[in-house]
Amino acid sequence: MLHAVIPAGGSGTRLWPLSRATNPKFLHPLTGTAETLIQATVARLAPVAALGDTYVVTGVAHAPGIARQLPDLPDSNILIEPSPRDSCAAIGLAAAVIAQRDPEAVMGSFAADHLVRDGARFVEVLRDAEAGARRGLLMTVGITPTHPETGYGYLQCGATVDGPVRTVDEFKEKPSLDVATEYVRSGRYLWNASMFVWRVDVFLKELHRQQPELHDGLIRIAAAWDTDDRDRVLGEIWPTLPKISVDYAVMEGAAAAGLVATVPGDFGWNDVGDFHTLGEVLPGDDAGNVIVGDSATLDGGKPEVLLHDSTGTVVVPQSGRLVAALGMHDVIIVDTPDAVLVCPRDRAQDVKKLVDELKERGDSRI
């Protein structure tokens, strides 16, 4: 069994105005069922990680919502960051705390806001990744590309280690379309989904080699985590930790040293990055229209969404008002109590620009 770690941060700016800083996308039911993304994440990890060995790393603002949605998760397994310090501090904190409790543990890290369609295949891939981790490799689960994608980083794969396990020669940044097309054609590249499996002692050793300041700070925090001194030590050290992603801090350098390997995953993964993606992965009607959410009607049984002569439209009704659209094709309509978004589906990635502008204006509706 693994110790499962679920980093739950960020605000999902491309899913604004549904996703907000205080109510991010992983707390919403975007799975095609009543389950929220974080509830679905915990459920699919159940075959490989007991609930007592499942940890969520999150911020102060999100902790109450997570506790409500995961009532059976031990309170002590919700690790609260005083402030965001990027993914290496979050994942490293969990690794250090787990190492205090179980020095020989194998840990997996899985984002709270991803969607997986084939849970059984997902578990099979994790078993292969765990086997690689027990050999002392820092494992990452790569996603077998289904098309040239410019919105993801890539893993350049090398030699076969054992079975499906292959070395990772290099981490690649998000490519241009031409480069992504060549990556997919070559068969040597996987999408980087930021899913990791490793022995905590191996990861912490590599963290110490590449980021000694970050390592030493996290070890001091973890040593005080289960004591009355936690708040003082956390408040003193956490703000001083380097703010850096785990890819940059550890994995790229570890790959150059031959310590990183991957297992290809083909389990229907999606990072649910924007509303266009939701329209592709969630079930729709015969015209390709998708209504996001688990509520279909207003009070009195009246339809919450009324679409006429419309195709490929993604509607997110969150205000309690009737949303009606006539002659709309391939558009996004998001209706919340204090903000309405309307845009073409092919501009879904640009929703972040609106959030950036609202930030500049000091608007609180983000």
ABEGO torsion letter per residue (X at the ends): XBBBBBBBBEAGAAAOAABBAABBAAABBAAGBABBAAAAAAAAAAAABBAAABBBBBBAAAAAAAAAABAABBAAABBBBABBAEAAAAAAAAAAAAAAABAABBBBBBBAABBBABAAAAAAAAAAAAAAAAAGBBBBBBBBBABBBAABBBBBBBBBABEABBBBABBBBBBBAAAAAAAAAAGABBBBAGBBBBBAAAAAAAAAAABAAAAAAAAAAAAAAABAAAAAAAAAAAAABBBBBAAAAAAAAAAAAGABBBBBBBAGBBAGABAAAAAAABBBBAAGBBBBEABABBBGGBBABBBBGBBGBBBBBAAGBBBBBBGBBGBBBBBBAABBBBBBAAAAAAAAAAAAAAAAAGBAAX
